[in-house]
Amino acid sequence: MYENDLRQYGNQKGMFGKPDVPDNCFTMSMIPWVSFEGFNLNLQKGYDYLLLIFTMRKYYEEMESYYL
């Protein structure tokens, strides 16, 4: 499903690239080339957007386990 969505909506710009997103979803972004311990997101004109936004970072492998 992810790969289909990526092909169909991957070039869309804006907060909601895919139309008709169900109510039980949350926003997730990924910055895979950066490792960080804290992240502050300031949305321009986004003070009314109170849903969760998860931002993931670069992961690393140590002793056959993966960590964020």
C-alpha positions in Angstrom: 0.0 0.0 0.0 2.8 2.5 0.9 4.6 1.9 -2.5 1.3 2.4 -4.4 0.7 5.7 -2.5 4.2 6.8 -3.1 3.9 6.2 -6.9 0.5 8.0 -7.0 1.0 10.9 -4.6 4.8 11.1 -4.2 5.0 14.4 -6.2 2.2 16.2 -4.4 3.1 19.2 -2.4 1.6 20.4 0.9 0.5 18.9 4.2 -2.0 16.4 2.7 -0.8 14.9 -0.5 -3.3 12.1 -0.5 -7.0 13.1 -0.5 -9.6 11.7 1.8 -7.3 10.7 4.6 -9.2 8.8 7.4 -9.7 10.5 10.8 -7.6 7.9 12.6 -4.3 8.8 10.8 -1.4 10.9 12.0 1.3 12.8 10.2 4.7 11.3 9.9 7.8 12.6 8.2 11.3 11.2 7.9 14.7 12.9 7.8 16.9 9.7 7.2 20.2 11.5 6.7 20.2 13.4 10.0 20.6 12.1 13.6 19.0 14.2 16.3 17.6 14.0 19.8 15.1 16.8 19.6 13.1 18.5 16.9 11.0 21.6 16.9 8.5 22.0 14.1 6.9 25.4 13.5 4.1 25.3 11.0 3.4 28.6 9.3 -0.3 29.4 9.8 -0.5 26.0 11.5 -1.6 27.0 15.0 -5.0 25.2 14.5 -3.3 21.9 13.5 -3.3 20.0 16.8 -2.9 16.5 15.6 0.2 14.4 16.3 3.2 14.8 14.0 6.0 12.3 14.3 9.4 13.1 12.7 11.8 10.1 12.5 15.5 10.4 12.2 18.5 8.4 10.9 18.8 4.9 12.4 21.9 2.9 13.1 22.8 -0.7 13.6 24.7 -2.0 16.7 25.2 -5.6 17.5 22.6 -6.8 14.9 19.9 -4.5 16.3 18.6 -1.2 14.8 18.1 2.0 16.9 16.8 5.5 16.3 
